[in-house]
């Protein structure tokens, strides 16, 4: 009887010990939608449609990712995007370019009506990069092209880099949002400059970044 009671006591203590251990919990993250830099080159009646961006084959649409060098990727399995990354990035472009004031209207893929230009592209990198010297940076890279009624207007690679200040997923998401904002600013500037050059062939051509 005493032996049985001792076994029950041990079992109770073991359960009590287990219940005091904190179980890791998933965290869900969204991007801080960027507000692109304002421009004075807005054109009346200039409508842009942003088509759904696609994920590169090496990209994860669910988890935050850490890149160790050019080939090794590590998923933050407890830190997930609140929606697929391609949808979050597409929404960021629509809202960021709309807020820039460079266009009379910016539409998503499913919005009705016509447009003057359409933006298409692929996400090629969107991760926290960790280097051998201990430095960390958020990198957002996109392969994008813009089509007009007369064909492709521009096609290029766009890249934003932001240092990561602090530790953990929150610091990484903040820096990734800043890197994405850089890309939105670059795209807005290139579309506006290219459109002005098309309208006025004597204007200064777009400069390489």
C-alpha positions as CSV (number, residue, x, y, z in Angstrom):
1,X,0.0,0.0,0.0
2,X,2.8,2.4,0.9
3,X,4.6,1.5,-2.3
4,X,1.4,2.3,-4.3
5,X,1.0,5.6,-2.6
6,X,4.6,6.5,-3.3
7,X,4.1,5.7,-6.9
8,X,1.0,7.9,-7.1
9,X,2.9,10.7,-5.4
10,X,5.8,10.4,-7.9
11,X,3.3,10.5,-10.8
12,X,1.6,13.6,-9.4
13,X,4.9,15.4,-9.0
14,X,5.9,14.5,-12.6
15,X,2.6,15.9,-13.9
16,X,3.1,19.0,-11.9
17,X,6.6,19.5,-13.2
18,X,5.4,19.0,-16.8
19,X,2.5,21.5,-16.4
20,X,5.0,24.2,-15.3
21,X,7.0,23.9,-18.6
22,X,6.0,26.6,-21.0
23,X,5.0,25.1,-24.4
24,X,6.3,27.1,-27.4
25,X,3.5,29.0,-29.2
26,X,3.2,30.0,-32.8
27,X,3.3,33.7,-33.6
28,X,1.6,35.2,-36.7
29,X,3.0,38.2,-38.5
30,X,2.0,40.7,-41.1
31,X,3.9,43.3,-43.0
32,X,3.8,47.0,-42.1
33,X,2.3,48.2,-45.4
34,X,4.7,50.7,-46.8
35,X,3.8,54.3,-47.8
36,X,5.9,55.1,-50.9
37,X,7.7,58.4,-51.1
38,X,5.4,61.1,-52.5
39,X,6.0,62.4,-56.0
40,X,5.2,65.6,-57.9
41,X,5.0,63.8,-61.2
42,X,1.4,62.4,-60.9
43,X,-0.5,62.1,-64.2
44,X,-4.2,62.7,-64.5
45,X,-6.0,59.5,-65.6
46,X,-3.0,57.3,-65.2
47,X,-4.2,53.9,-63.9
48,X,-2.0,51.1,-62.7
49,X,-3.1,47.5,-62.1
50,X,-0.9,45.3,-59.9
51,X,-1.3,41.6,-60.8
52,X,-0.7,38.9,-58.2
53,X,2.9,38.5,-57.5
54,X,4.3,34.9,-57.7
55,X,6.7,33.2,-55.3
56,X,10.1,32.0,-56.6
57,X,10.5,28.2,-56.4
58,X,13.0,28.5,-53.5
59,X,10.7,30.7,-51.5
60,X,8.5,29.8,-48.5
61,X,5.1,31.4,-48.4
62,X,4.2,30.3,-44.8
63,X,7.2,30.8,-42.5
64,X,9.7,33.6,-41.9
65,X,13.0,32.5,-43.3
66,X,16.7,32.9,-42.3
67,X,19.3,32.7,-45.0
68,X,22.8,31.4,-44.1
69,X,24.8,32.2,-47.1
70,X,23.6,31.8,-50.7
71,X,22.2,28.2,-50.4
72,X,21.2,27.3,-46.8
73,X,17.7,28.4,-45.7
74,X,16.2,28.0,-42.2
75,X,12.5,28.3,-41.5
76,X,11.3,29.9,-38.3
77,X,8.8,27.2,-37.6
78,X,7.0,29.0,-34.8
79,X,6.9,32.3,-36.8
80,X,4.4,32.3,-39.6
81,X,2.9,34.9,-42.0
82,X,-0.7,35.6,-41.3
83,X,-1.4,35.0,-45.0
84,X,0.7,33.6,-47.9
85,X,3.7,35.9,-48.5
86,X,2.8,36.5,-52.2
87,X,-0.6,37.9,-51.1
88,X,0.9,40.1,-48.4
89,X,3.5,41.5,-50.8
90,X,0.9,42.1,-53.5
91,X,-1.2,44.0,-51.1
92,X,1.8,46.1,-50.0
93,X,2.5,47.1,-53.6
94,X,-1.2,48.1,-54.2
95,X,-1.4,50.2,-51.1
96,X,2.1,51.6,-51.1
97,X,1.9,52.7,-54.8
98,X,-1.6,54.1,-54.2
99,X,-0.5,56.1,-51.2
100,X,2.4,57.6,-53.2
101,X,0.2,59.9,-55.2
102,X,2.0,59.0,-58.4
103,X,-1.1,57.4,-60.0
104,X,-4.7,58.5,-60.3
105,X,-5.7,54.9,-59.3
106,X,-3.9,51.7,-58.4
107,X,-5.9,48.5,-58.7
108,X,-5.6,44.9,-57.7
109,X,-5.9,41.9,-60.1
110,X,-9.6,41.4,-59.3
111,X,-10.7,45.0,-59.6
112,X,-13.0,46.0,-62.5
113,X,-12.4,48.6,-65.2
114,X,-9.4,49.3,-67.4
115,X,-5.9,50.4,-66.9
116,X,-3.0,52.1,-68.6
117,X,-0.2,49.9,-67.2
118,X,0.0,46.5,-65.5
119,X,2.7,45.4,-63.0
120,X,3.7,41.8,-62.9
121,X,6.5,39.9,-61.1
122,X,8.0,37.3,-58.9
123,X,9.5,37.4,-55.4
124,X,13.0,36.1,-55.6
125,X,14.2,36.7,-52.0
126,X,12.5,37.8,-48.8
127,X,14.5,36.7,-45.8
128,X,16.7,37.6,-42.9
129,X,20.3,37.2,-44.0
130,X,22.9,36.2,-41.5
131,X,26.6,36.6,-42.4
132,X,29.8,35.1,-41.1
133,X,30.8,38.3,-39.4
134,X,27.6,38.3,-37.3
135,X,25.8,41.0,-39.2
136,X,22.2,40.6,-40.1
137,X,20.1,42.3,-42.7
138,X,16.6,41.9,-44.2
139,X,16.6,41.5,-48.0
140,X,13.6,41.9,-50.3
141,X,14.3,41.1,-54.0
142,X,11.8,41.1,-56.9
143,X,11.9,40.5,-60.6
144,X,9.3,42.8,-62.0
145,X,8.0,44.0,-65.4
146,X,5.5,46.6,-66.5
147,X,3.3,46.3,-69.6
148,X,1.5,49.1,-71.4
149,X,-0.9,49.0,-74.3
150,X,2.1,49.0,-76.7
151,X,3.9,46.1,-75.0
152,X,6.5,45.8,-72.2
153,X,7.6,49.2,-70.9
154,X,10.3,48.1,-68.4
155,X,11.7,44.9,-66.9
156,X,14.2,44.9,-64.1
157,X,15.4,43.4,-60.8
158,X,14.6,45.5,-57.7
159,X,16.2,44.9,-54.3
160,X,15.8,46.5,-50.9
161,X,18.2,45.9,-47.9
162,X,17.6,47.1,-44.3
163,X,19.7,46.4,-41.2
164,X,18.0,44.4,-38.5
165,X,18.1,46.2,-35.1
166,X,17.2,43.9,-32.2
167,X,16.6,40.2,-31.8
168,X,13.8,37.8,-32.7
169,X,11.1,37.7,-35.3
170,X,9.7,41.1,-34.6
171,X,12.9,42.9,-35.5
172,X,13.2,40.8,-38.6
173,X,9.6,41.6,-39.8
174,X,10.2,45.3,-39.1
175,X,13.4,45.3,-41.3
176,X,11.7,43.2,-44.0
177,X,8.9,45.8,-44.1
178,X,11.5,48.6,-44.6
179,X,13.3,46.6,-47.3
180,X,10.0,46.2,-49.1
181,X,9.3,49.9,-48.8
182,X,12.6,50.6,-50.6
183,X,11.5,48.4,-53.5
184,X,8.1,50.1,-53.7
185,X,9.8,53.5,-53.9
186,X,12.2,52.2,-56.6
187,X,9.3,50.8,-58.7
188,X,7.2,54.0,-58.3
189,X,10.2,56.2,-59.4
190,X,11.0,53.9,-62.4
191,X,7.4,53.7,-63.7
192,X,6.9,57.5,-63.4
193,X,10.2,58.3,-65.1
194,X,9.7,55.8,-67.8
195,X,6.2,57.0,-68.5
196,X,7.3,60.6,-68.7
197,X,10.1,59.6,-71.1
198,X,7.6,57.7,-73.3
199,X,5.4,60.7,-73.4
200,X,8.4,63.0,-74.2
201,X,11.1,61.2,-76.1
202,X,13.5,64.2,-75.5
203,X,13.3,63.6,-71.7
204,X,16.3,62.2,-69.8
205,X,16.2,58.4,-70.0
206,X,15.9,56.3,-66.8
207,X,19.2,56.0,-65.0
208,X,20.5,52.6,-63.8
209,X,20.4,52.2,-60.0
